[in-house]
Amino acid sequence: MALLSDLIIHNPDVQSFPELKQLVIKTGKNGEIHLQFDVKPDYRDTPRDWAMQLETAFYWGDK
């Protein structure tokens, strides 16, 4: 299980929500089967529906 906080902490080069979304896609493609949203991303461009967007990106990739 991947924690969103771990992804953010271990990837300090990610500086925006679109970059985080790409990281989440990559994490899903690398074999993780669960992603837990234990924190809200603290980027200036984080949208209101951030959880839905990240969940969709994790399970469906960039389709």
MIDOSE-1310 file (N, C-alpha, C; in nm, 2 decimals, decimal comma, always signed):
residues 63
mall	+0,08/-0,12/+0,00/+0,00/+0,00/+0,00/+0,09/+0,12/+0,00; +0,06/+0,21/-0,09/+0,13/+0,34/-0,09/+0,05/+0,45/-0,02; +0,12/+0,52/+0,06/+0,06/+0,64/+0,13/+0,10/+0,76/+0,05; +0,00/+0,85/+0,03/+0,03/+0,97/-0,04/+0,13/+1,06/+0,03
sdli	+0,14/+1,06/+0,16/+0,24/+1,13/+0,23/+0,38/+1,08/+0,20; +0,39/+0,95/+0,19/+0,52/+0,89/+0,16/+0,57/+0,93/+0,02; +0,47/+0,93/-0,08/+0,51/+0,97/-0,21/+0,56/+1,12/-0,21; +0,49/+1,20/-0,14/+0,53/+1,34/-0,13/+0,66/+1,36/-0,07
ihnp	+0,68/+1,30/+0,05/+0,81/+1,31/+0,12/+0,93/+1,26/+0,05; +0,91/+1,14/-0,02/+1,02/+1,08/-0,09/+1,05/+1,14/-0,23; +0,97/+1,23/-0,27/+0,99/+1,30/-0,40/+0,98/+1,45/-0,39; +1,08/+1,51/-0,32/+1,08/+1,65/-0,29/+1,09/+1,74/-0,42
dvqs	+1,13/+1,68/-0,53/+1,13/+1,75/-0,66/+0,99/+1,78/-0,72; +0,89/+1,71/-0,67/+0,76/+1,73/-0,72/+0,71/+1,86/-0,65; +0,67/+1,96/-0,74/+0,64/+2,09/-0,69/+0,50/+2,14/-0,73; +0,42/+2,05/-0,79/+0,29/+2,10/-0,84/+0,20/+1,98/-0,84
fpel	+0,07/+2,01/-0,85/-0,03/+1,90/-0,85/-0,02/+1,81/-0,98; +0,00/+1,87/-1,10/+0,02/+1,79/-1,21/+0,14/+1,69/-1,20; +0,24/+1,74/-1,14/+0,36/+1,65/-1,12/+0,33/+1,54/-1,03; +0,25/+1,57/-0,92/+0,21/+1,47/-0,83/+0,12/+1,37/-0,90
kqlv	+0,03/+1,41/-0,98/-0,06/+1,32/-1,06/+0,02/+1,23/-1,14; +0,13/+1,28/-1,21/+0,21/+1,19/-1,29/+0,29/+1,09/-1,20; +0,33/+1,13/-1,08/+0,39/+1,04/-0,99/+0,30/+0,93/-0,94; +0,17/+0,96/-0,92/+0,07/+0,87/-0,88/+0,04/+0,77/-0,99
iktg	+0,04/+0,82/-1,12/+0,02/+0,73/-1,23/+0,14/+0,63/-1,24; +0,26/+0,68/-1,22/+0,38/+0,59/-1,23/+0,37/+0,49/-1,11; +0,33/+0,53/-1,00/+0,32/+0,44/-0,88/+0,22/+0,32/-0,91; +0,11/+0,36/-0,97/+0,01/+0,26/-1,00/+0,06/+0,16/-1,11
knge	+0,14/+0,21/-1,21/+0,19/+0,13/-1,31/+0,30/+0,04/-1,26; +0,37/+0,08/-1,15/+0,48/+0,00/-1,10/+0,43/-0,11/-1,01; +0,30/-0,14/-1,00/+0,25/-0,25/-0,93/+0,18/-0,23/-0,79; +0,19/-0,11/-0,74/+0,11/-0,08/-0,62/-0,04/-0,11/-0,65
ihlq	-0,11/-0,17/-0,55/-0,25/-0,19/-0,58/-0,34/-0,11/-0,49; -0,29/-0,04/-0,39/-0,37/+0,05/-0,31/-0,30/+0,18/-0,29; -0,37/+0,29/-0,28/-0,32/+0,42/-0,25/-0,41/+0,48/-0,14; -0,35/+0,52/-0,03/-0,42/+0,58/+0,08/-0,40/+0,73/+0,08
fdvk	-0,50/+0,80/+0,09/-0,49/+0,95/+0,10/-0,49/+0,99/+0,25; -0,37/+0,99/+0,30/-0,36/+1,03/+0,44/-0,33/+1,17/+0,47; -0,30/+1,25/+0,36/-0,28/+1,39/+0,37/-0,34/+1,46/+0,24; -0,37/+1,59/+0,26/-0,41/+1,66/+0,14/-0,29/+1,73/+0,08
pdyr	-0,27/+1,72/-0,05/-0,15/+1,78/-0,11/-0,15/+1,93/-0,09; -0,04/+1,98/-0,05/-0,03/+2,13/-0,02/+0,04/+2,20/-0,13; -0,01/+2,19/-0,25/+0,04/+2,27/-0,36/-0,06/+2,38/-0,40; -0,01/+2,49/-0,45/-0,10/+2,61/-0,48/-0,20/+2,57/-0,58
dtpr	-0,17/+2,48/-0,67/-0,26/+2,44/-0,78/-0,35/+2,31/-0,75; -0,35/+2,27/-0,62/-0,43/+2,15/-0,59/-0,58/+2,19/-0,60; -0,65/+2,11/-0,69/-0,79/+2,14/-0,71/-0,88/+2,09/-0,60; -1,01/+2,13/-0,60/-1,10/+2,08/-0,49/-1,12/+1,93/-0,50
dwam	-1,13/+1,88/-0,62/-1,15/+1,74/-0,64/-1,02/+1,66/-0,65; -0,92/+1,70/-0,58/-0,79/+1,64/-0,58/-0,79/+1,49/-0,56; -0,87/+1,44/-0,46/-0,88/+1,30/-0,43/-0,93/+1,22/-0,54; -1,04/+1,27/-0,61/-1,10/+1,20/-0,72/-1,00/+1,19/-0,84
qlet	-0,93/+1,30/-0,86/-0,83/+1,30/-0,97/-0,72/+1,21/-0,95; -0,67/+1,20/-0,82/-0,56/+1,11/-0,79/-0,60/+0,97/-0,79; -0,72/+0,94/-0,74/-0,77/+0,80/-0,75/-0,79/+0,75/-0,89; -0,84/+0,84/-0,97/-0,86/+0,80/-1,11/-0,72/+0,78/-1,18
afyw	-0,63/+0,87/-1,15/-0,50/+0,86/-1,21/-0,43/+0,73/-1,17; -0,44/+0,69/-1,04/-0,38/+0,57/-0,99/-0,44/+0,45/-1,05; -0,57/+0,44/-1,06/-0,63/+0,31/-1,11/-0,64/+0,31/-1,26; -0,65/+0,42/-1,33/-0,67/+0,42/-1,47/-0,55/+0,48/-1,55
gdk	-0,45/+0,53/-1,48/-0,33/+0,58/-1,55/-0,37/+0,71/-1,63; -0,30/+0,72/-1,74/-0,32/+0,84/-1,83/-0,41/+0,81/-1,95; -0,50/+0,72/-1,93/-0,60/+0,69/-2,04/-0,69/+0,80/-2,07
